Amino acid sequence: MSRISCYIKVGEVSLHLYQVIAGFILLERQGIIKLNIEIMKNTVQVQTPNNMVEVIINNDIRIIYDLNDGYDNLLNEDENYLDFMNKLLDRCDFYFKRSYSTKQNINLKHPNKIYPLGLNYMVTTSRNIAHRPFPLDPVKEKVKKLIRMLPFSEFYNGNYKLETFQDIPRKQSNPKILFMARLWEVTKEDFEKNPKKGEERKYINQVRAECIRLCQKEFGEKFFGGVNASPFSLENYSDIVISDKKITKRNNYLKKVKESTICISTMGLHESIGWKFGEYVAASKAIVSEQLHYELPGDFLEHKNYLSFNSPEQCVERIYSLLENENYRYQMMVDNFEYYHKYVRADRLILNSILTVLNKERMNLSEQNTHSIYAYI
């Protein structure tokens, strides 16, 4: 049986890329693709920026997978996203982007090359090559990777496998609500360096804090939430800091997610859809989310897969609408279960991108043949 050839060129491997590489490895184990991974040993060989990976399909079709939070988070002060993106689009046939925006793409030189990749979060599989310290990884990341290999570590890779996040929809007569978050440190230097991004961090912190405070007030014991302890959060948001550090450890956090029915999500850096959102979909939860700024593949829809809010007060209103309608709440969980297995699970995420490529290539070939026929008429 012939298999699709996939050649991956890997330089620095960040946490953002674990999901993509895991997807390719799983497809190889399933006998769908033939996988070859080449580890780049110097920066001259690497032509994709951070949080990206280049893949060549069937020795011919060049793909870039971009897992960055937005369009401008890698730019220098004198760069604009159009120049940055156009250079990348010039050197590939297909470009799959996590933070995909039709509005942002419309001014690009090759908007037809770019497609939505889907939800991203830190998820992996056993024996994922991404777990290794790579030659081009920063020294700090190499150390962290070694720590993640230790079974007794809170950040052990085994705690991030597909099955760790996956759950099935469940009807609950006493539904629980969850919002555990981190806050971004905001310093005077942040504002001086990039006032826009400094304001964004300040806004994210304020929305998360106010959502937690209102939910604590409105829902009492039905709600569990707070922010991770850090010098910044303890100094500025001490009233909502989760004092028991055991609860915020990875395994205990995921246990809280699975015990909950309704989970809250807010905007991430660069207006991204945060990792929590993908984790909630994997766990088949009913989701209340701050308005999404990027688009997802498939039929992921507001009111079907999530309810959106534009203020902490509206967040509370959306939660009430789910609490008051058990059937609607359960159907949303079922819809997210279905969407996860079609579009989010690491192997499906990558298989969908490969199918997009193959179908597009087939259509292009068909058009070329049609033009050839007309040439003889």
Buried (B, 14 or more C-beta within 10 A) or exposed (E): EEEBBBBBBBBBBBBBBBBBBBBBBBBBBEEBBBBEBEBBEEEEEBBBBBBBBBBBBBEEBBBBBBBBBBBBBBBEEEEEBEEBBBEBBEEBBBBBBBBBBEEBBEEBEBBEBBBBBBBBBBBBBEEBBBBBBBEBBEEEBBEBBEEBBEEEBEBBBEBBBBEBBBBEBEEBEEBBBBBBBBBBBBEEEBBEEEEEBBEBBBBBBEBBBBBBBBBBEBBEEBBBBBBBBBEBBEEBBEEBBBEEEEBBBBEBBBEBBBEBBBBBBBBBBBBBBBBBBBBBBBBBBBBBBBEBBBBBBBEBEEEEBBBBBEEBEBBBEBBEEBBEEBEBBBBBBEBBBBBBEBBBBBBBBBBBBBEBBBEBBEEEEEEEEEEEEEEEE
